Amino acid sequence: MLRGSVKLERPLRSVRLSGTESQEAAAAREAALSAAPAPPPEPPIAPMLESINEAVEEFEARRKQSLEELQLLAVELAVAAASNLVAQAIDRGEYGIEQLVKDAVGKLGMEQPITISLHPEDIQLLDRRTEGEAVPWRDGRITLRPETGIQRGDCRAETGDGRILIAEMSARLAEMRRHWLEGLDDAQIERRRPAGSDRGLQRFPNRRETA
């Protein structure tokens, strides 16, 4: 009887030990899981989209500013180029000084005596360019007066009753510059208009329809 009881104790101990080990392993796994860092939360979508939108708007604002600065620079370069071309035309004797004088006479009329003040070299240029023509400053109706204080390409006309007309190259260039800048303003307004706002007014047919 004793031998049989001894033999029965070993299986029971092994079962108890194995049961104790499985509980410890489960507890260890639970402890490891609880100690592991939780995954980071996903970032919210709305702030991300707002940040992207702000970056796009900032880029677009910089692009428009750069475009406007380049257009202004192009206008200034065009004015400088026009001034240089006029100066070269004057030096080569190709400047139409006679048309400038004729325009001044046409605006003032011939009812009163007219005195035209020009740079001395422009008077010589006027004589050369109108040689052989019947012009009013050769028959005494218009007096040409040389003045060194007047810039080349400028004209000052004065009538007997005190009316004065001044045509200056700098003023004409300034007018050109103003006209070009107004064209830039109109172009910028067109670019700022929302897409599709002019669909109601179509001056030209769709090319795909006429092809």
Order of alpha helices (4+ residues) and beta strands (2+ residues): alpha-alpha-alpha-beta-alpha-beta-beta-beta-alpha-alpha
